[in-house]
């Protein structure tokens, strides 16, 4: 393999950073382009969910570790506020047109790894949720950011702590009517970890979970679930009606134990699922890529084109790291073959 090989990585989230780091450890240079002002991606906004100093294996710290390591590796070059404007081929080389504030340039690469991530489901697309209309109804991503930036949970309407709150699971997942029959795999985990951290900080907070069934991915999460499940009130039903209740509370109508009930909460979190990135159709058109069974990109692993991380389907931060390490093995095989 030629030492001058360089790989273009699209996306500076945990997938792109992991891919670059693993390539760098093997002596291969990479060039990460990130359309936003900083690297880290969506996972970079997630809060550490340690409880009383004990790690809950959420993976948020792994993102910060990857950012630091990528900045220290000489094999990695990062360009933020940069997007892919087009792709061409010249022999075995991939010619990428890169667009930034300084204009457009063409750069040659030996391989391309798409690590453009996912798009969270927008609950505004389902009016019955009342998202954007009902005060104190937020998404899991918004709760993550609140916990990261403020270190606590408050009602957006008045800044007061929530005395009681609820999580609604499977929002934008496991819904064939939306074309999303798949499980997003991460929602139960992040919701339960946040609930546990909230209860640890404020033991008096009452927490209710509305769910279909709990997906306990991994032994660590399953153990945490059984340890914490009695601290939460579980309702195996997804509310059909959401409304603004007095006192800026979030109201729902739901069936619980065979009885139709009207309930309200100081704060409600919609655990939104993962969907394909908005950039995906462009890559499909440019590269002739196909979709996998869940609508995400299937990695072609041919002609120097690879897809890694949550661009291939829903997965957690730790699973993304494993996925990208496997992708790098395939990239290395390709680079060896072409040299």
Secondary structure, 3 states (H helix, E strand, C coil): CCCCCEEEEECCEHHHHHHHHHHHHCCCEEEEEECCCCCECHHHHCCCCCECCECCCCCHHHHHHHHHHHHHCCCEEEEECCEEEEEEEECCEEEEEEEECCEEEEEEECEEEECCCEEECCHHHCHHHCCCCCCCEEEHHHHHHHHHHHCCCECCCCCCECCEEEEEEEECCCEHHHCECCCCCCHHHHHHHHHHHHHHHCCCCEEEEECCCCCCCCHHHHHHHHHHHHHCEEECCCCCEEEEECCCEEEEEEEECCEEEEEEECEEEEEECEEECCCHHHHHHHHCCCECCCCCECCCCECCEEECHHHCCCCCHHHHHHHHHHHHHHHHHHHHHHC
